[in-house]
């Protein structure tokens, strides 16, 4: 195994717990498909750039999840308003 591969494996191993926590958070919020995408992104970032890029990607993922949560909240509010309007029509 080359030195570069060993460095990558060390990086993956040193951040394994953080990756697991991040993925658990994504899965809890958004289900399996989102977790698979987050896992692929986190692993790709680690393999390509190491810990510093991982931390940047982690912030991007957190920001994206916040945005997704606000969009989901907005959609739920719209659905509630539509349901209320339909009840008033009936």
C-alpha positions in Angstrom: 0.0 0.0 0.0 1.4 3.4 -0.9 2.2 6.1 1.5 -0.6 8.2 0.0 -3.2 5.4 0.6 -2.0 5.0 4.2 -2.4 8.8 4.8 -6.0 8.6 3.4 -6.8 5.6 5.5 -5.5 7.3 8.6 -7.6 10.4 7.8 -10.7 8.2 7.3 -10.1 6.4 10.5 -9.4 9.5 12.5 -12.7 11.0 11.4 -14.8 7.8 11.4 -16.8 8.8 14.6 -17.5 12.3 13.2 -18.7 10.8 9.9 -21.0 8.3 11.8 -22.5 11.1 13.8 -23.1 13.3 10.7 -24.7 10.4 8.9 -26.9 9.5 11.9 -28.1 13.1 12.0 -28.8 13.1 8.2 -30.6 9.7 8.4 -32.7 10.9 11.4 -33.7 14.0 9.5 -34.0 13.0 5.9 -33.9 9.2 5.5 -31.6 6.8 3.8 -31.1 8.4 0.4 -29.9 11.6 2.0 -27.6 9.6 4.3 -26.1 7.8 1.3 -25.5 11.0 -0.5 -23.9 12.6 2.6 -21.7 9.5 3.2 -20.5 9.6 -0.4 -19.8 13.3 -0.2 -17.9 13.0 3.2 -15.9 10.0 2.0 -15.0 11.7 -1.3 -13.9 14.9 0.5 -11.8 12.9 2.9 -10.1 10.8 0.2 -9.4 13.9 -2.0 -8.4 16.5 0.6 -8.1 15.3 4.1 -9.4 16.7 7.3 -9.4 20.4 6.4 -11.7 19.8 3.4 -13.8 17.4 5.4 -14.5 20.2 8.0 -15.5 22.5 5.1 -17.7 19.9 3.6 -19.2 19.2 7.0 -20.2 22.9 7.3 -21.6 22.8 3.8 -23.7 19.7 4.6 -24.9 21.3 7.9 -25.9 24.5 6.0 -27.7 22.4 3.3 -29.5 20.5 5.9 -30.6 23.7 7.7 -31.9 25.0 4.4 -33.7 21.8 3.6 -35.3 21.8 7.0 -36.6 25.4 6.5 -37.9 24.4 3.1 -39.6 21.3 4.6 -41.1 23.5 7.3 -42.4 25.9 4.7 -44.0 23.1 2.7 -45.7 21.7 5.8 -47.1 25.1 6.6 -48.4 25.4 3.0 -50.0 21.9 3.3 -51.7 22.9 6.5 -53.1 26.0 5.0 -54.3 24.1 1.9 -55.9 21.5 4.2 -57.7 24.2 6.2 -58.9 25.8 3.0 -60.3 22.5 1.7 -62.1 21.9 5.0 -63.7 25.3 4.8 -64.9 24.6 1.3 -66.5 21.3 2.4 
